[in-house]
Amino acid sequence: MPEIEALRAIRYDLGHVGSLSDVVAPPYDVIDAELLEQLCEQSPYNSVRLILGKDEPGDSDTANRYTRSAKFLKEWMRDGVLFTEANPAVYAYHQTYTEAGVEYTRRGFMCRVRLERFGEGKIHPHEETHGGAKADRLKLWKATKTNMSQVFGLFPDDENEAQNLLEEAIMGVAPLEAADHLGVVNRLWPVNDVAVISKMQAVMGPKPVYIADGHHRYETACNYRDELAAEMKAKGEEMPDNHPANYVLMMCVSMSDPGMLVLPTHRLFRGMPEMTAEELTAKLGDKFTTEPAGEGPSHAPEAWESIETEDNQGTLALYTAGDKKWTLCRVTDAGRDRMAEIAPEQSKDWQGLGVSLLHKLVMEDLLQAPETAAPKYVRAIDEVVEGLTNGEAAGRDLTGQISEGGVFNLAAVVMPATLEHIRQISNHGERMPAKSTYFYPKVLSGLLFNPLE
């Protein structure tokens, strides 16, 4: 893994804000208009005002949500709402959550990680990104000169050696605690023991890291660093090796942590020609075997249960709005051969992913999906039912892009990529299709911020 370092983080003063739960927020790209309003009403100091904010009438190049974020940050620092830690620290971070009726605790730590471009070292991406989101984050960082949210990185550590060093250091110490809007309990402990941090650096040094969440933020950090270095060079200055912009704030989690789960992200498609299950089966031809899997949006949970039980990347469930039917689809040898023909530059690992089969073989090749067939990404199967039943109102989707809303005439329920898939495909130098995975819970914004000056 690249160099990790302690940081002098910016944090909320609880004497000013009261409960930490009132000022934290999920990452910007999962905040819709309704949640944005809820968070703003929760506290005048909620971190959503820094990480996202609202567009307002009359906004311009010099007065907009980015400049307002910078204004809030400056004022809150001046008024003592936020303060800078006296000592550099690495932060142990636990998230306790419930999934499918089982309680888990995911353990990790937050630190600064030295930046390196993908493909140039030991930091690897695992999925594709969107240019619009990177441009948005760069504007925010230029205005605030601060990392507002963490990148989420995974690393191999069979014995959880790095995390265990921190667990020993925080034993018996009371944490900072915040519950998010979904009920996830987040606990944070600053660890500034130089000996502990030094041991962690030694353990982490040889390890690779795989970006789980926050690809946009990581690439934005590299772009911000490069632009700043170019500006300094134009003035005849060199960026110091220890300049804060050479680092990014990262939450690091062992791939062997018992609380580390990967959940699915399902797809709802707008702009597809409406079809029936019979027409779908004809289009899939000999590339998939098919069988009925229920009728009506409400049968989405049963379709997902069938896929989850099979636990096979080659099994998908598709919903056709023309007859409101679900179809269970299993890729055949002919389908795998066709996948190899249309994606020869990709590895067999990549070709075999459920999301790759869906987007490359089914949508692009067999269904000839038009460019207007934009997917909406949803995590919960209940959201699939809701979307198919009621359509979608305009708003911000999981990619951070603005959606015009509308009716969904095709849906896909698909297995998530596993941690081992992430490791294999990233090591090939490949990227999975966007939203191949859903890492739950999300890492909270507002627990701490990383200054870039």
HUWO-V876615 format. One record per residue. RES is the residue in one small letter. SS is DSSP state (helix for helix, strand for strand, loop for the rest). PHI is phi in whole degrees, 0 to 359 (* if undefined). D_CENTER is the distance of its C-alpha to the mean C-alpha in Angstrom with 1 decimal. Layout:
RES	SS	PHI	D_CENTER
RES	SS	PHI	D_CENTER
This chain:
m	loop	*	20.0
p	loop	298	20.7
e	loop	298	22.4
i	strand	252	20.9
e	strand	217	22.7
a	loop	290	23.2
l	strand	222	22.7
r	loop	271	24.7
a	loop	284	21.9
i	strand	267	22.5
r	strand	225	22.5
y	strand	287	23.8
d	loop	271	27.5
l	helix	295	27.8
g	helix	294	31.4
h	helix	268	30.4
v	helix	257	27.5
g	loop	80	28.6
s	loop	275	25.8
l	helix	296	22.4
s	helix	299	21.0
d	helix	283	22.3
v	loop	244	20.4
v	loop	276	16.8
a	strand	208	14.0
p	loop	288	10.5
p	loop	303	8.0
y	helix	304	9.9
d	helix	278	8.0
v	helix	242	8.8
i	loop	260	12.3
d	loop	268	15.1
a	helix	298	18.7
e	helix	294	19.9
l	helix	292	17.5
l	helix	302	18.0
e	helix	297	21.7
q	helix	299	21.4
l	helix	292	19.7
c	helix	296	22.2
e	helix	286	25.0
q	helix	296	23.9
s	loop	198	24.9
p	loop	294	26.1
y	loop	250	24.1
n	loop	300	20.7
s	loop	294	17.9
v	helix	299	16.6
r	helix	292	19.7
l	helix	267	18.4
i	helix	272	14.8
l	loop	222	15.5
g	loop	70	19.2
k	loop	242	21.3
d	loop	285	23.1
e	loop	230	26.8
p	loop	304	30.0
g	loop	87	31.6
d	loop	301	28.5
s	loop	219	29.4
d	loop	295	28.4
t	loop	252	29.7
a	loop	219	28.8
n	loop	201	25.3
r	helix	294	22.2
y	helix	286	21.4
t	helix	291	24.9
r	helix	293	24.8
s	helix	301	21.8
a	helix	297	23.9
k	helix	295	26.9
f	helix	302	25.3
l	helix	301	24.1
k	helix	297	27.6
e	helix	293	29.4
w	helix	292	27.5
m	helix	292	28.2
r	helix	297	31.8
d	helix	272	32.3
g	loop	84	30.9
v	loop	295	28.0
l	strand	245	25.8
f	strand	217	27.3
t	strand	262	26.8
e	loop	305	27.1
a	loop	289	30.5
n	loop	236	29.4
p	loop	298	26.5
a	strand	213	24.4
v	strand	257	21.7
y	strand	248	20.0
a	strand	292	19.8
y	strand	220	17.1
h	strand	247	17.4
q	strand	233	15.6
t	strand	257	18.1
y	strand	212	17.1
t	strand	241	18.8
e	strand	224	17.8
a	loop	53	20.6
g	loop	81	23.1
v	strand	247	22.4
e	strand	271	21.4
y	strand	233	19.1
t	strand	231	18.4
r	strand	267	15.6
r	strand	248	17.0
g	strand	202	15.7
f	strand	208	16.7
m	strand	251	15.8
c	strand	201	17.8
r	strand	267	18.2
v	strand	236	17.7
r	strand	295	19.9
l	loop	285	18.4
e	loop	210	19.4
r	loop	294	18.7
f	loop	304	17.1
g	loop	91	20.1
e	loop	250	22.2
g	loop	196	21.6
k	loop	252	19.6
i	strand	259	16.0
h	strand	238	14.5
p	loop	278	11.6
h	loop	234	10.9
e	strand	212	10.1
e	loop	289	11.5
t	loop	235	10.5
h	loop	244	12.3
g	helix	298	15.1
g	helix	298	15.4
a	helix	295	12.1
k	helix	292	13.2
a	helix	296	16.7
d	helix	298	15.6
r	helix	294	13.9
l	helix	295	17.0
k	helix	299	19.4
l	helix	294	17.9
w	helix	293	18.2
k	helix	295	21.6
a	helix	286	22.8
t	helix	261	21.7
k	loop	53	21.7
t	strand	209	19.1
n	strand	284	15.5
m	loop	275	14.5
s	loop	224	11.1
q	loop	276	10.0
v	strand	276	8.2
f	strand	253	7.4
g	strand	243	10.1
l	strand	251	12.2
f	strand	217	15.9
p	loop	284	18.9
d	loop	200	21.3
d	loop	305	23.5
e	loop	261	25.4
n	loop	54	22.6
e	helix	297	25.1
a	helix	296	22.9
q	helix	295	21.6
n	helix	297	25.1
l	helix	300	26.5
l	helix	290	24.5
e	helix	300	25.4
e	helix	294	29.1
a	helix	290	28.8
i	helix	261	27.5
m	loop	303	29.8
g	loop	82	31.8
v	loop	263	29.9
a	loop	288	28.7
p	loop	269	25.0
l	strand	284	23.5
e	strand	222	22.1
a	strand	212	20.0
a	strand	256	19.2
d	loop	269	16.4
h	loop	292	17.2
l	loop	260	16.4
g	loop	89	18.7
v	loop	288	16.4
v	strand	265	18.6
n	strand	250	17.2
r	strand	234	19.8
l	strand	227	20.1
w	strand	230	23.0
p	strand	286	23.9
v	strand	237	25.7
n	loop	245	28.0
d	loop	291	30.4
v	helix	299	30.9
a	helix	293	32.1
v	helix	295	29.0
i	helix	296	26.7
s	helix	297	29.0
k	helix	295	28.8
m	helix	297	25.0
q	helix	299	25.1
a	helix	292	27.7
v	helix	293	25.7
m	helix	280	22.4
g	loop	312	24.4
p	loop	279	24.8
k	loop	273	21.4
p	loop	281	18.7
v	strand	229	15.0
y	strand	246	12.3
i	strand	291	8.9
a	strand	271	6.5
d	strand	217	3.2
g	loop	98	5.0
h	helix	305	7.4
h	helix	299	8.9
r	helix	293	9.7
y	helix	293	11.1
e	helix	294	13.2
t	helix	296	14.2
a	helix	300	15.5
c	helix	295	17.5
n	helix	295	18.9
y	helix	298	19.8
r	helix	302	21.6
d	helix	294	23.4
e	helix	293	24.5
l	helix	294	25.7
a	helix	298	27.6
a	helix	294	29.2
e	helix	296	30.3
m	helix	293	31.8
k	helix	296	33.5
a	helix	296	35.1
k	loop	266	36.7
g	loop	82	38.0
e	loop	247	35.6
e	loop	249	33.4
m	loop	290	30.0
p	loop	299	30.6
d	loop	298	28.9
n	loop	263	27.7
h	loop	299	26.5
p	helix	303	23.3
a	helix	289	21.7
n	helix	280	21.9
y	strand	232	19.1
v	strand	225	15.6
l	strand	286	14.4
m	strand	223	12.4
m	strand	265	11.8
c	strand	249	13.3
v	strand	228	13.8
s	strand	293	16.5
m	loop	292	15.9
s	loop	260	19.1
d	loop	295	18.2
p	loop	299	19.6
g	loop	268	16.8
m	loop	270	14.0
l	loop	247	13.3
v	strand	242	11.3
l	strand	252	11.7
p	loop	280	12.4
t	loop	237	11.2
h	strand	265	14.6
r	strand	236	16.0
l	strand	240	18.5
f	strand	252	20.5
r	loop	261	22.7
g	loop	77	25.5
m	loop	270	26.6
p	loop	300	30.3
e	loop	292	31.1
m	loop	216	32.4
t	loop	259	33.7
a	helix	298	32.9
e	helix	296	36.1
e	helix	293	35.1
l	helix	299	31.7
t	helix	300	33.5
a	helix	296	35.9
k	helix	291	33.2
l	helix	288	31.5
g	helix	58	35.0
d	helix	272	35.4
k	helix	279	31.9
f	strand	218	30.9
t	strand	272	32.9
t	strand	226	32.4
e	strand	207	33.4
p	strand	299	33.2
a	strand	225	30.6
g	strand	115	31.6
e	strand	231	32.3
g	loop	93	30.5
p	helix	305	27.0
s	helix	293	27.7
h	helix	272	27.9
a	helix	304	24.1
p	helix	300	23.9
e	helix	293	26.8
a	helix	298	25.4
w	helix	294	22.2
e	helix	299	24.4
s	helix	297	26.4
i	helix	293	23.5
e	helix	296	22.1
t	helix	294	25.7
e	helix	292	26.2
d	loop	53	23.0
n	loop	231	23.5
q	loop	300	21.1
g	loop	274	24.0
t	strand	250	24.3
l	strand	234	22.8
a	strand	236	24.0
l	strand	240	24.6
y	strand	249	26.0
t	strand	250	28.6
a	loop	289	29.5
g	loop	299	33.0
d	loop	228	34.2
k	loop	57	31.3
k	strand	241	31.1
w	strand	262	28.6
t	strand	231	29.2
l	strand	274	28.1
c	strand	239	27.8
r	strand	240	28.3
v	strand	294	28.2
t	loop	257	31.7
d	helix	300	33.0
a	helix	296	33.8
g	helix	293	30.2
r	helix	293	29.1
d	helix	296	31.9
r	helix	294	30.8
m	helix	299	27.2
a	helix	296	28.7
e	helix	289	30.9
i	helix	271	28.2
a	loop	228	25.6
p	loop	292	28.1
e	loop	279	26.0
q	loop	262	23.3
s	loop	287	23.8
k	helix	297	24.9
d	helix	300	21.7
w	helix	294	19.7
q	helix	299	22.4
g	loop	274	22.3
l	loop	294	18.7
g	helix	302	18.8
v	helix	291	16.2
s	helix	292	18.4
l	helix	300	21.5
l	helix	297	20.3
h	helix	282	19.4
k	helix	278	21.9
l	helix	277	24.8
v	helix	285	24.8
m	helix	291	23.5
e	helix	283	24.6
d	helix	268	27.7
l	helix	279	29.2
l	loop	267	28.4
q	loop	51	28.5
a	loop	299	25.9
p	loop	291	26.6
e	loop	298	24.1
t	loop	283	24.1
a	loop	280	22.5
a	loop	279	19.0
p	strand	276	16.7
k	strand	257	15.0
y	strand	264	12.0
v	strand	228	12.6
r	loop	268	11.9
a	loop	280	15.3
i	helix	295	18.4
d	helix	297	20.2
e	helix	290	18.1
v	helix	296	19.5
v	helix	301	22.9
e	helix	299	22.6
g	helix	296	21.4
l	helix	289	24.2
t	helix	282	26.7
n	helix	242	26.2
g	loop	73	24.2
e	strand	224	21.8
a	loop	280	22.7
a	loop	297	21.6
g	strand	168	18.5
r	strand	264	14.9
d	loop	265	12.6
l	loop	291	8.9
t	loop	271	8.9
g	loop	88	10.7
q	loop	271	13.9
i	strand	278	17.1
s	strand	255	18.4
e	loop	278	22.2
g	loop	80	22.1
g	strand	132	24.7
v	loop	265	25.7
f	loop	263	23.8
n	loop	249	26.3
l	strand	206	24.2
a	strand	226	21.6
a	strand	226	20.1
v	strand	250	19.1
v	strand	216	17.8
m	loop	293	17.0
p	loop	281	13.7
a	loop	292	13.8
t	loop	266	14.8
l	helix	299	14.3
e	helix	292	17.6
h	helix	299	16.5
i	helix	301	13.7
r	helix	296	16.5
q	helix	297	19.1
i	helix	288	17.5
s	helix	296	16.0
n	helix	294	19.5
h	loop	283	21.0
g	loop	80	19.4
e	loop	253	17.6
r	loop	237	14.3
m	strand	287	13.4
p	loop	303	13.2
a	loop	304	10.1
k	loop	57	8.1
s	loop	285	10.3
t	loop	222	8.4
y	strand	226	7.0
f	strand	265	6.7
y	loop	239	9.0
p	loop	280	9.9
k	loop	289	7.3
v	loop	282	8.7
l	loop	289	11.3
s	strand	268	12.4
g	loop	102	16.2
l	loop	289	17.0
l	loop	199	17.8
f	strand	234	17.7
n	strand	247	18.6
p	strand	292	21.5
l	loop	255	21.8
e	loop	241	25.6
